[in-house]
Amino acid sequence: MTDTHSGSCLCGNVRFQVRGQLRGVIACHCNQCRKQSGHYFAATNCPDDLLTVEGLDHLRWYQSSQSAKRGFCGTCGSALFWKDTSAASTSILAGAFDKPTGLRMERHIFCEFKGDYYEISDGLPQEL
């Protein structure tokens, strides 16, 4: 039996489904993630061939750097995806999944850029 995980943006115009196991959640504290979300991104990841997205006419992409783009709903503004343009996988924001997710936080990255208003105190690995 294959695991199936589904989710959506806030308004439901963009829905997605992942067939198969998801990677643990990585919290990214980089400036771009903080600016887009107002905090940090917490995302899992899956191979592109296991991801199905509906509502593509509502999905917008912002090219945030030469090598990455960010997907969001053009109607409600929900951040949904982060994509390395050279990779065959897509990161999906953990909060966009319907419950239960079965996901667990795995580690923190770009910690030197974290906001000054919070501490990372969950005991998980932290990468600069």
N, C-alpha and C positions, 0 to 999 in steps of 0.2 A: 504494500500500500504506500502511495506517495503522499507526503505531507502537502497540504495546500494552504496557503496563507493569503488572505485578501485584505484590502484596505481601500481608503479613498481620501480625497481632500475634504475639507469642512462642508462644502455645499453638495458634494456627491457627484459633481459633473465629471470628475476624473476618478476612475476606479482602476484598481490593478489587482492582479493575482500572480502569486509565485508558486510554482510547482517544485517541491523539493525542500531540502533542508536549508535553513538560513544561517549565515555566519553570525557569531556573537556581535553584540552592539559595541561600536567604537564611538566614543565621545570626542568630537573635534572642537578644539578651543581656538582655532585660527581666527584671524581678524575677519575674513570673509564670512565664515559661518556665523560668527557672533553678530556681524552687521546685518546679515540677511534674516536671522531668526530672533535677534534680541537677547540671545543667551549663547548656548553652544548647540551644535548638531549632535544628535545621537542616532546613528544609522547602522543598519545591517547591510548586507550585500548579496547579490545573486548573479549567476550567469545570465546574460541577455536572453538566451534561448529558453529560459525558464520563466521569464517575465512577460505577462500579457497586460497591456494597458488599453482601457476603453475610455472614450471621451477625448480622443486625440485632438479634436477641434477646440477643446478648452485648455489643452496642455501648452504651456509656453516654455521656451528655453532661453536662458540668459547665459551668454558666453562670458564667464567670470574671469577667465584667464586664457592663455594660449592653449592650455592643455585640458581645461575642464569647463563643463557647463552645468547649470543648475535648472532643474525642471520644477515648475510650479503651476497651479491652477490660475488661468487668466481671469476667472470669475471671482473667486473668493480669496485668491492670493496665497493659499496654502503651499508652503514649501514641501516638496515630495521627493525629489531625486537629486543626486549628484552623480555626474558621469565624467570619468576620465575619457576623453575623446579617442584615446588610443587603446582602450581596454574593451574586452568583450563581456564586461559586467557593469552593473549599475548599483549604486548605493541608494537605499530607500530609507527615509526617515522613520525610525521605529514608532514614533507616535502616530503615524498615519495608518498603521495596521489596526484591523478589528481585533478585539480580544476574543479568546486568549491567544497570546502570541507565543508563549514559551521562550521568549527571548531573555537573555541575561547580558548585562553590561560586562565587557571584556577588558577594556583598557581605555586610556585617555591619550590623545595625541595633540601636538602643538601646544603643550601646557604653558610654555613661556609667554604665550599670547592671551592667556585666560583673563577674564575680567577681574578687576581689583575688588569687587564686591562679594566674592565667594571664595571658599576654600574647597579643594578637592580632598576629601577625607574618607573616601570609601575603601581605601586600602588596595585598590586596583593599580596595576602598573601605569606609570606616567612617563610619556616620552616628550622630550623637548621638541 
